[in-house]
Amino acid sequence: MSQVVLVVDDDPVQRRLVEAMVQRFGYQVLTADGGDAALALLLGDQAVTVDCVVLDLVMPDLDGLGVLARMRQAGLDTPVIVQTAHGGIDNVVSAMRAGAIDFVVKPAGPERMEVSLRNALATKALTGELQPVKRSRDGTLTLADVIARSPAMQPVLRAAEKTAASTIPVLIEGESGVGKELMARAIHGSGARRAKPFVAVNCGAMPENLIESILFGHEKGAFTGATEKHTGKFIEADGGTLFLDEVGELPPAAQVKLLRALQESEVEPVGARKSVKVDVRIISATNRDLIADVKAGRFREDLFYRLHVFPITIPPLRRRPDDIAELARHFVTRIAAEQGKRLRPLDSTTLSRLAAFGWPGNVRQLENAIFRAVVMADGDAIGLAEFPLLTQQAPSSTPAYSSTLWRDPQDGDDEPITLDAAPATSPFIDPDAAGYVSITERMSRIDPASLTMTRPQMALTDSHNDVRPLEDIEREVIRFAIAHYNGQMSEVARRLKIGRSTLYRKLDGLGLNEANGASADGEAKAPETQDAG
């Protein structure tokens, strides 16, 4: 839907001229013949949403400065472009002080008006995108700021809203990069403790010998190097929220001390003579399966039940395709502003390819991909060329060949070669050999162009769901590389980032030389044919 511009002018001829001009630029137009009519549209009972106002400064009833003053009093931050036939410096200064974003002199040319409108609308969009960033840094981010249009996120938001109204301990679960800390900040900012501190600590990044000091603090001289008193994270968060990120990474000794702090609502700084009472709301997060860690003895069961009172699981980005376009637009606007660039919105083709990508790194990977694209963009637009990971990925309709194709049935307990979703005409299958094709035969059949369009998937577990030996995985990778580069051993070594002599040693050690027909000249031998005579 195009953006809406309100044109306010008491001169009907000038009003129609500007209206036609703005429509030609591709925007929707509303008109008002005076200041009172404009305020009725903007602030009345039937108020409409407007993206920009082109406002005449001199009007008989309520002039432009009066309209600006009423808009600001009502808290309306719609950008306003003032136009007048009198372009004196005093008028410009007065309009800008009243809140106008730009000033044009009648009759404004189409080029000047188009640039002014584009800049005003870009400023409005940027303000809207940067507000959540500012609120996040100020600790006032709310659940309304979370970009979550996908149906998979609606139960998450409903659960988060319920927890925000209480002090119940929350455990946020999800893959790395899905936005667990953002959700924790939004829960804090939507609750009664939003005016108090939000303190985040990464449990996996703390040195084991300093965990107690970081969490609970220490007194001066408590240990070697403690030259001054340190306030721990629990005391810093007193009255507010303490966010324990990657809580599953805590070592057993630290888990005991954390449990006591949660049970007693008090901490004892290292070297202190008495405990300190704290009032802290705990929100923790993990990308691990804590139930499995409890069963394996890696995580205390009593601490688990203290943290796992209200679990919230954030789905990975691949299960939230409806959010990807909105997130991409948000990141482009924010990062372009941070980098001092003016960029047009992403086109529909790029957005659809972004939505079709798997994003194993979730929202964090998407943000970093947008960051790279913004930096690499030469003009004012970002296209597929700025996203190499999209151009290298096969379209979603292309069948993906399983890496189990490269397993050799003669390698012990490995399963026979299988194909996950390959067409019946796949060059990797030989029906006369129970599905097994020699490496040299595969090399003779392979089409390098078709390989660049597939994404083999490495099987890391065997048929018993046990992790495969590193030697088997290395053998599989080398086999695939030899087939992928058509037996060009120099290229194989270069792509694997090892020397050719190292490659040949690995071929010998893994028993691949005979199967691959590798020769000392660096190329794989072609399959030998038997003389018919």
C-alpha positions in Angstrom: 0.0 0.0 0.0 1.4 3.4 -1.0 2.1 6.1 1.6 -0.5 8.9 2.3 0.3 12.6 1.9 -2.0 15.3 3.2 -2.0 18.6 1.2 -3.2 21.6 3.2 -3.7 24.9 1.2 -6.5 27.4 1.1 -5.8 28.3 -2.6 -7.7 25.7 -4.6 -5.5 26.1 -7.7 -2.3 25.6 -5.8 -3.9 22.7 -3.9 -4.8 20.9 -7.1 -1.4 21.5 -8.6 0.4 20.0 -5.6 -2.2 17.1 -5.4 -1.5 16.2 -9.1 2.2 16.4 -8.5 2.2 14.1 -5.4 -0.1 11.6 -7.2 2.4 11.5 -10.1 5.1 10.5 -7.6 3.1 7.4 -6.7 1.6 8.5 -3.3 -2.0 8.6 -2.1 -3.3 12.1 -1.5 -5.8 13.7 0.9 -6.6 17.4 0.8 -7.8 20.0 3.2 -8.7 23.6 2.5 -7.5 25.1 5.8 -5.9 24.5 9.1 -9.1 23.6 11.0 -10.0 21.0 8.3 -6.5 19.5 8.5 -6.6 19.1 12.3 -10.0 17.5 11.9 -8.5 14.9 9.6 -5.4 14.4 11.9 -6.9 14.6 15.4 -10.6 14.3 15.1 -12.9 11.4 16.0 -12.5 10.0 12.5 -8.8 10.6 12.4 -6.9 9.1 9.4 -3.3 7.8 9.3 -1.1 10.2 7.3 2.6 9.6 6.5 3.5 13.2 5.6 1.8 16.7 5.5 2.5 19.4 2.9 1.3 22.5 4.8 0.7 26.1 3.5 2.1 28.5 6.0 -0.2 31.5 5.4 -4.0 30.7 5.6 -6.9 32.8 6.7 -8.3 30.8 9.6 -5.6 28.7 11.4 -2.2 29.3 9.8 0.5 26.7 9.3 2.4 27.6 12.5 -0.9 27.1 14.5 -1.4 23.7 12.9 2.2 22.7 13.8 1.7 23.8 17.4 -1.5 21.8 17.8 0.1 18.7 16.2 3.0 18.8 18.6 0.8 19.4 21.6 -1.2 16.2 20.6 2.1 14.3 20.3 1.7 13.7 16.6 5.1 13.3 15.0 4.1 13.2 11.4 6.7 14.9 9.3 5.6 18.3 7.9 6.8 20.1 4.8 5.9 23.8 4.9 5.3 25.8 1.7 4.7 29.5 1.3 5.0 32.3 -1.3 7.1 34.3 1.2 10.5 32.6 1.6 12.0 35.0 4.1 14.5 33.7 6.6 12.3 34.6 9.6 9.5 32.3 8.2 11.9 29.5 7.7 13.3 29.7 11.2 9.8 30.0 12.7 8.6 26.9 10.8 11.6 24.8 11.7 11.3 25.7 15.4 7.6 24.8 15.3 8.6 21.3 14.1 8.6 21.4 10.3 11.0 19.0 8.6 11.5 21.0 5.4 10.6 24.3 3.7 9.7 24.9 0.0 8.8 28.2 -1.7 5.8 28.4 -4.0 5.5 27.4 -6.7 7.8 24.4 -5.9 9.2 22.5 -8.9 8.4 18.7 -9.2 12.1 17.7 -8.6 12.3 19.8 -5.4 9.0 18.5 -4.1 9.8 14.9 -4.9 13.1 15.1 -3.1 11.5 16.8 -0.1 8.8 14.2 0.1 11.2 11.3 -0.2 13.4 12.7 2.6 10.5 13.3 4.9 9.0 9.8 4.4 12.5 8.2 4.8 12.9 10.2 8.1 9.5 8.9 9.4 10.4 5.3 8.5 13.8 5.6 10.1 12.3 7.1 13.3 9.9 4.2 13.5 12.6 1.6 13.0 15.0 3.2 15.5 12.5 3.6 18.3 12.7 -0.1 19.3 16.5 0.1 19.2 16.5 3.1 21.5 13.9 1.5 23.8 16.0 -1.6 24.0 19.0 0.3 25.1 17.0 2.3 27.6 15.4 -0.8 29.0 11.9 0.2 27.9 11.5 -2.2 25.0 8.0 -3.8 25.1 6.4 -6.9 23.5 4.7 -4.6 21.0 8.2 -3.8 19.6 8.9 -7.5 18.9 8.6 -8.2 15.1 6.5 -11.4 15.2 3.8 -11.6 12.5 4.2 -15.4 12.0 1.5 -17.6 13.4 4.2 -19.7 15.1 5.1 -16.7 17.2 1.6 -15.8 18.4 1.5 -18.4 21.3 5.0 -17.2 22.3 3.8 -13.6 22.5 0.6 -14.6 24.5 2.7 -16.5 27.0 5.2 -13.6 27.3 2.4 -11.2 28.0 1.1 -13.4 30.9 4.6 -13.6 32.4 5.2 -9.9 32.1 2.5 -9.1 34.6 4.1 -11.3 37.3 7.5 -12.1 38.7 7.4 -15.8 37.8 10.8 -17.2 36.8 10.9 -17.7 33.0 13.2 -20.0 31.0 13.4 -19.0 27.3 14.4 -21.9 25.1 15.5 -21.8 21.5 18.3 -22.2 19.0 21.2 -19.7 19.0 20.3 -16.5 17.3 16.5 -16.6 17.6 16.2 -13.6 19.8 16.1 -14.9 23.4 17.6 -11.8 25.0 15.3 -9.6 23.0 12.3 -11.5 24.3 13.7 -11.2 27.8 14.1 -7.4 27.5 10.6 -7.1 26.1 9.1 -9.1 29.0 11.0 -6.9 31.5 9.9 -3.7 29.6 6.3 -4.8 29.7 6.1 -5.5 33.4 6.0 -3.5 36.6 9.8 -3.6 36.9 10.4 -1.8 33.7 11.8 1.3 35.5 14.3 -0.8 37.3 17.6 -2.3 35.9 17.8 -5.1 33.4 21.1 -6.8 33.8 22.2 -9.5 31.3 25.1 -11.9 32.0 26.3 -14.6 29.6 27.0 -17.7 31.8 29.0 -19.4 29.1 31.4 -16.5 28.8 32.5 -16.2 32.4 35.8 -17.7 33.5 35.0 -20.5 36.0 37.2 -19.1 38.7 35.5 -15.7 38.5 31.8 -16.8 38.3 31.1 -16.2 42.0 32.7 -12.8 42.0 30.8 -11.7 38.8 27.4 -12.9 40.0 27.6 -12.1 43.7 30.5 -9.5 43.9 33.5 -9.4 46.2 35.1 -7.2 48.9 38.4 -5.4 48.4 41.3 -7.8 49.2 39.1 -10.9 49.1 41.6 -12.6 46.8 44.7 -11.8 44.8 44.0 -9.0 42.4 40.9 -7.7 44.2 42.2 -4.2 44.5 38.7 -2.7 45.0 35.2 -3.7 46.0 33.0 -5.1 43.2 29.2 -5.1 43.0 28.0 -8.4 41.5 25.2 -8.8 38.9 22.6 -9.8 41.5 23.1 -6.6 43.5 23.2 -4.5 40.2 19.8 -6.0 39.2 18.2 -5.4 42.7 14.6 -4.4 42.1 14.8 -5.3 38.5 15.5 -8.3 36.3 18.6 -10.5 36.0 18.9 -12.3 32.6 21.0 -15.4 32.8 21.9 -16.2 29.2 23.1 -19.7 28.3 22.4 -20.9 31.9 23.1 -24.5 30.9 26.8 -23.7 30.5 27.3 -23.0 34.3 29.7 -25.5 35.9 28.4 -27.7 38.8 30.0 -25.6 41.5 28.4 -22.4 40.2 25.0 -24.1 40.0 25.0 -24.9 43.7 25.7 -21.2 44.6 23.1 -20.0 42.1 20.5 -22.3 43.6 21.2 -21.0 47.1 20.9 -17.4 45.9 17.5 -18.2 44.3 16.2 -20.1 47.3 17.3 -17.5 50.0 16.9 -14.3 47.9 20.2 -13.2 49.2 23.8 -13.3 48.0 27.1 -13.4 49.9 29.9 -11.4 48.1 33.3 -13.1 48.2 35.1 -12.0 51.4 32.0 -10.4 52.9 31.0 -11.1 56.5 27.3 -11.1 55.9 24.8 -11.8 53.2 23.0 -9.1 51.2 19.2 -9.4 50.6 18.2 -8.9 46.9 14.9 -8.6 45.1 15.6 -9.9 41.6 13.3 -11.3 39.0 15.1 -14.2 37.1 14.8 -14.8 33.4 17.1 -17.4 32.0 17.8 -18.7 28.5 19.4 -21.7 26.9 19.9 -23.4 23.6 20.5 -26.7 25.2 18.2 -29.5 26.1 18.3 -29.0 29.9 16.1 -32.1 30.6 18.7 -34.2 28.8 21.4 -32.5 30.8 19.6 -33.2 34.0 19.3 -36.9 33.1 23.0 -37.0 32.2 24.0 -35.4 35.5 25.3 -32.2 33.8 22.7 -29.9 35.3 21.2 -30.0 38.8 17.7 -31.2 38.9 16.7 -28.9 41.8 18.1 -25.8 40.0 16.3 -26.9 36.8 12.9 -26.8 38.6 13.8 -23.4 40.1 14.4 -22.0 36.6 11.9 -24.0 34.5 8.8 -22.6 36.2 7.4 -21.0 33.0 9.2 -22.2 29.9 8.8 -20.2 26.6 10.2 -21.8 23.4 11.0 -19.4 20.5 10.7 -21.3 17.2 13.7 -21.0 14.7 13.4 -18.5 11.9 12.9 -21.3 9.3 9.5 -21.9 11.0 8.6 -18.2 10.9 8.9 -17.3 7.2 6.3 -14.6 7.6 8.6 -12.6 9.8 11.6 -12.6 7.5 10.5 -9.8 5.2 9.6 -7.6 8.1 12.8 -8.3 9.9 14.8 -7.6 6.7 13.1 -4.2 6.2 13.8 -3.3 9.8 17.5 -4.3 9.5 18.0 -2.4 6.2 16.5 0.8 7.6 18.4 0.7 10.8 21.8 -0.4 9.5 21.6 2.0 6.5 21.1 4.8 9.0 24.0 3.7 11.1 26.2 3.5 8.1 25.1 6.8 6.7 23.5 5.4 3.5 20.2 6.1 1.8 18.8 2.9 0.4 15.6 2.0 -1.3 13.4 -0.7 0.2 14.2 -4.3 -0.8 12.4 -5.5 -3.9 9.9 -8.4 -3.9 12.3 -10.8 -5.6 15.0 -10.3 -3.0 12.4 -10.6 -0.2 11.0 -13.8 -1.5 14.5 -15.3 -1.8 15.3 -14.2 1.8 12.0 -15.8 3.0 12.9 -19.1 1.2 16.3 -19.4 2.7 16.8 -21.8 5.7 18.7 -19.4 8.0 20.5 -21.9 10.2 21.9 -19.0 12.3 18.3 -17.6 12.7 17.7 -13.8 13.2 21.4 -13.2 14.0 22.5 -14.6 10.7 19.8 -12.6 8.8 20.9 -9.4 10.5 24.6 -10.0 9.6 23.6 -10.8 6.0 21.8 -7.5 5.8 24.7 -5.7 7.4 27.0 -7.1 4.7 24.5 -6.2 1.9 24.2 -2.6 3.1 28.0 -2.2 3.2 28.5 -3.8 -0.2 25.7 -1.9 -1.9 27.2 0.5 -4.5 24.0 2.4 -5.4 20.8 3.1 -3.6 19.4 -0.4 -3.9 20.1 -3.8 -2.5 19.5 -6.9 -4.7 20.4 -10.5 -4.9 24.0 -9.6 -5.9 24.6 -8.4 -2.3 23.5 -11.8 -0.9 25.9 -14.4 -2.1 24.5 -17.0 0.2 21.2 -16.7 -1.7 22.7 -17.0 -5.2 24.7 -20.1 -4.1 21.7 -21.9 -2.6 19.6 -24.1 -4.8 16.0 -23.1 -5.2 13.6 -24.7 -2.8 12.2 -26.9 -5.6 15.7 -28.4 -6.4 16.1 -31.9 -4.8 18.8 -32.1 -2.3 21.2 -35.1 -2.5 22.0 -36.8 0.7 25.7 -37.1 1.6 25.1 -40.8 2.4 25.6 -41.3 -1.4 29.3 -41.2 -0.6 29.3 -44.0 1.9 30.9 -47.2 0.8 29.1 -50.4 1.9 32.4 -52.0 2.2 33.4 -49.6 5.1 32.3 -51.8 8.0 29.0 -51.0 9.6 27.9 -48.1 7.3 24.5 -48.4 5.8 24.2 -49.0 2.0 24.2 -45.9 -0.2 20.8 -44.1 -0.1 19.4 -41.1 -1.8 17.1 -38.8 0.3 15.2 -37.0 -2.5 17.0 -37.6 -5.8 15.2 -38.1 -9.1 15.1 -41.6 -10.6 17.6 -40.5 -13.3 20.2 -39.5 -10.8 23.8 -40.2 -12.1 24.8 -41.5 -8.7 22.7 -44.7 -8.6 23.5 -47.9 -10.4 20.5 -50.2 -10.2 22.7 -53.2 -11.2 25.0 -52.8 -8.2 22.6 -52.5 -5.3 22.8 -48.8 -5.4 26.6 -48.6 -5.2 28.7 -46.7 -7.8 32.5 -46.5 -7.7 34.1 -43.1 -7.2 35.7 -43.2 -10.7 32.4 -44.1 -12.3 30.6 -41.3 -10.5 33.3 -38.9 -11.7 32.7 -39.9 -15.3 28.9 -39.4 -14.9 28.9 -36.2 -12.9 27.9 -32.8 -14.3 29.8 -30.1 -12.5 27.2 -27.5 -13.4 24.5 -29.5 -11.7 26.6 -30.0 -8.6 26.8 -26.3 -8.0 23.0 -26.3 -7.7 22.9 -28.9 -4.9 23.6 -28.7 -1.3 24.8 -32.1 0.1 23.9 -32.8 3.7 26.5 -34.5 5.9 25.2 -37.3 8.0 26.8 -36.9 11.4 25.2 -40.0 13.0 25.0 -43.6 12.0 22.0 -45.9 11.9 22.1 -46.4 15.7 22.0 -42.6 16.2 25.6 -42.5 17.5 28.1 -39.9 16.3 30.1 -41.2 13.4 33.9 -41.5 13.8 35.9 -38.5 12.6 37.8 -40.7 10.2 34.6 -41.7 8.4 33.5 -38.1 8.1 36.9 -37.1 6.8 36.7 -40.0 4.3 33.3 -38.8 3.1 34.4 -35.2 2.7 37.5 -36.2 0.6 35.4 -38.5 -1.6 32.9 -35.8 -2.2 35.6 -33.2 -3.0 37.3 -35.5 -5.5 34.0 -36.1 -7.3 33.0 -32.5 -7.1 36.2 -31.3 -8.7 36.3 -34.1 -11.3 39.5 -35.7 -9.9 41.6 -32.5 -10.1 43.7 -33.3 -7.1 45.4 -29.9 -7.0 42.1 -28.2 -6.9 40.8 -30.6 -4.2 43.8 -29.9 -2.0 43.4 -26.1 -2.5 39.7 -26.2 -1.6 40.3 -28.3 1.4 43.1 -25.9 2.4 45.7 -28.6 2.7 48.9 -29.4 0.8 48.8 -32.0 -2.0 51.3 -34.2 -0.1 49.0 -34.1 2.9 46.0 -35.0 0.7 47.9 -38.1 -0.6 48.8 -39.1 2.9 45.2 -38.9 3.9 44.2 -40.9 0.8 46.6 -43.7 1.9 45.6 -43.6 5.5 41.9 -43.7 4.7 42.3 -46.4 2.1 41.0 -44.2 -0.7 43.9 -44.3 -3.2 42.8 -47.5 -4.8 39.1 -46.6 -4.9 39.8 -43.1 -6.3 42.5 -44.1 -8.7 44.6 -41.2 -7.6 47.9 -40.9 -9.4 51.1 -39.1 -8.4 50.6 -36.4 -11.1 47.7 -34.9 -9.1 44.8 -36.2 -11.2 42.5 -39.0 -10.6 42.9 -41.9 -13.1 40.1 -42.5 -15.5 38.4 -45.9 -15.2 40.4 -48.6 -17.0 38.7 -50.6 -19.7 39.5 -54.2 -20.3 40.8 -55.2 -23.7 38.1 -57.1 -25.6 40.7 -59.3 -27.0 
